[in-house]
Amino acid sequence: MGSTRHAAHVAAQHGEWLAAVDWDVGTYEIVAAAILPAARLVIESAGLRQGERVVDIGCGSGNATILAAALGARVTGVDPAPRLLAAAADEARTRGLEASFLRGDATALPLPDACADVVLSVFGVLFAPDAQAAIAEMARIAVPGARIVLTAWLPVGAMSGARDARALALGAEGPPPFGWHDPETLAEALRPHGFAVDCHEAQLHFTGASPTDYVDVMFAEHPLRIADVGRLAPAGALEPAPQRSVEIFTAANEEHGALRVASRYLVATATRA
């Protein structure tokens, strides 16, 4: 019983922190450029057809939204960050593509029921403060026969190690509140909504001038790392946590004289009967 209460407490704290993150601070576009290959893989996995109605949850600066629009989909990107939505809309106009962008949260999408043939989320919905509410929202907007395609980081490798190091510096403990990366967890969560889930793994590489330079840039520009700074400073871990990240990236580095580290992730495709 105590472990159940503890898990609920951890989940609540995690959700509160995620809800407080300001995705407009820093320069998320740096991250978006790095994860563009994952967006391409999501679009490929979705098997989009021209004219399909597509919703991209947590669209950020528009990676998957723009790729879907280029294939002739009627696509709407949803994100809580106004600056990123404006950047995405500008990029779509520059490319001569039609796409809609709405400000909204994954747990309360500003969209009507049964409005999407395809729901996409490239490392977006996993940051929802309430995973079950986000899943219910994806199911609500999906029509019969719809596909949901999402990605989630696997808890392995240097990136995961650096996240764990920051969590330890903050005194956090316990498993992640929801296992977006776990096929069985996803299948169990989506089954009541009529979805069957198929998963496969992929990986991409993060690069930089050096491990130290990469960590410095991320703590200065990544919205999540900027939020970390606000939590690490009061905990007296503002210097040890980044240094531990540098050590982890150095140990995993694949490229002499620069930085190249692999990060594995899950691609989940859920199909509704």
N, C-alpha and C positions, 0 to 999 in steps of 0.2 A: 504493500500500500504506500509506504514511504517513497519507494522508487518511482511509483506512478505520479505522486505529487511532485517529486523533484523534476521528472521529465516534463510535466505540465508547466512548472515554474521556468525551466530552461527555455521551453518553447515560447512562453509568454514574453520573457526578457528578449529573446532573439527577435520575436515579431515586433516588439516595441522599438528595438534598435533599427531594424530594417525600415519600419515606417518612418523613422526620423531621418533617414539618409536623404540628402539633397543631391540628386543626380545631375543637377545643373552646375554644380561647382566643379572646379578643375577643368580638365580637357578630356572628357570621355571619348572624344573622337579618336584619340590615340589607341584606346582599347578597341574601339570599333574596327579600326583598320587591322588590328592583330587578329580579330576573330572573324573577319570576312570570309575566310575559307569554310568556317563552320556554317555560316549563313548559306553559302553556295550548296553545301552538302544537304542542309535542311530543305532547300528548294528542290533539289534533285530527289530527295527521299519523298517529298510530298507529291511528286508527279503532277504538277499543276497543269490544268487545261485552260485554254483561253476562255475568258468570260467567267471563270469561277470566282465566287465571292470569298475573299481571303481576309483574315484578321491577324495582324502581327502584334502580339502582346509583349510589351516591354521593348518596343521597336527602337528605342534610343535614337541615334542619328540616321536610322533608316536602312541599314544594310539589307535585311530580308524584304522589307516593304518595297524597296526600289527594284530588287531583283525580281520579285513577283510581278510588279507592274510592267517590267520590261518583257515579261512573257505574256502579257495581255490579260492578266487577272484584274479583277475589280477589288482593289486592296485598300484596307484601312489599317493604319498604324496607330497603336494606343500606347501612351507612355505618360508617367506623371510629371515629366520634366519639360516645361515650356520651351526652354532654350534649345533642347535637343529636338523637340518637335519642329521648331522653326527651322533649324538646320536641315532636318530631313525634308521638309517641304521645299526649301530652297534648292536642295540637290535634285529633287524630283523635277522641279520646274526647269532647272538648268539642262536636264537630260530630255526634256520634252515629254515627260511621263505623267500620267494621271494617277494620283493617289490622294487619299484623304487621311488626315491626321487629327486625332482627338486626344485631349488630355484626360487621363483616367487611370485608375488603379486596377490591377489584375483581379482584386477581390470584389470590385464593383464596376464592371465594364459599362461604359456609357453607350450601350448598344441594345437593340431589341432582341427578343427571343428568336431562335432559329434563323439567324441572318448570315451564317457562315458555312460555306462548303468545306473550307480548310482553315484551321487555326494553327498559327505558327508561334513559336517562342524560342529565340536563340539566346540561351542563358539569361532569359528575362523573367519568366514566371517563377523560377526557383528563388527569386528574391522577394516574392510576395510575403507579406507579414503573416498571412494565414493561408497555408497550403490547401487545406480542404475547401475553403471558400473560393480560392482561385480555380480549383478543379471543378467545383460546382458551376462557376461562371463560364468556364470553357465549355462545359457540357450544355449549359443553358443556351448559348449562342449557336451551338452546332446543330445542323439539320440531320435527319436520318441519312446514313451513308457518309457522313462527314469524316475527315481525317484530322487528327491533331498530331503535329510533329514538333517535338521540343528537344532541347539539349540540356544536359546537366553535367557538371564536372565530376569526375570520379575521384574518390578520396585516396588517391595515390600520387606519387611523384613529388617534384620540388614545389609546385604551386600549392598542393595540398599541405605539404610540410610547412610552408611559410604561413599558411592560414592557421594551422594548428599552433605554430609558435606564437602568433599574435594572440590567439585565444588563451594560451597558457599564461602569457604575460598579463592578461586581463583577469586571470583567475577563473576563467570559464572551464567547465568540465562537462563530460557526458557526450553522447552522440548527437549528430545534427538533428534538429527538431523534426524534419521530414526527409525521407530518403528519395529525393527526386532522381538520384543516380541509380537506384536499385530497381531492376525490372519487376521483381515480385511486389514491391511496395507500390509501384505505379499501377501494375495490373490489378491489385486489390482495391486501390482507390478509384480506378476508372471503371471497373467491372459493373458496379451498381448503376452506372450511367449508360450502360449498354455498349461499352468499348472493349475491344480485344486489342492487346498491346504486343507489338513486335519490337525488339531492340537489337541494336548492334553498337559496337564501339568504334571510335575513331580517335585521332589525335592531331593536334596542331602544335606548332613551335612558337614560343615567345622569344624574341631576340632583342639585343641591346648592345651598346658599346662595351659594357662590362657588367658583372653582377652588381657592383656598387652603383654604377650609373643607372641601371634598370630600377633598382630599389629606390634610389633618390627620385627618379622621374615618377614612379608609381605613387610614392607617398606625397608628392607635390601635385599630381594631376588626376589620379584615379579617385572618383567620388567616394568609393568604399574606404580607400586608404586614408583619405582626408578625414573621413568620419572616424577611422581608427585613431588618428592623431588626437582627436578630441577626447577619446577614451583613454589612450595610453598615457597622455601627459599627467592626468591626476593620479594614475596608478604608478607613476615613477618609472615607466617602462618605455618612454619615448625614444631613448637611445638603444637599449638592449634589444628591443623587438626588431627594428630594421637591421641591426647588425647580425642578428640570428638569421634573418632572411637572406642576407648576403652570403653567409656561410652555407646555407642550404643550397642556394643557386650555384655557388662555386663548386660544391661537391657534385652537383648534377649536370654541370656545364658540358656541352658537347662540342664546343668550338673554342680553340685556342686563340687568345687575343681578342675575344669578343664574348658575347653570351648567346647561347642557343639551348633552350631547355624544352623538352617535350611535355605536353599536358594532355592526358587522355580524358575523353568525355563520352557520355552515352548519348546516342540518338534514338529516341523513342517515337514510334509511329503507332498511334492508336486509331483504330477504325471502328466506326459505329455501324451496327447492323441496320 
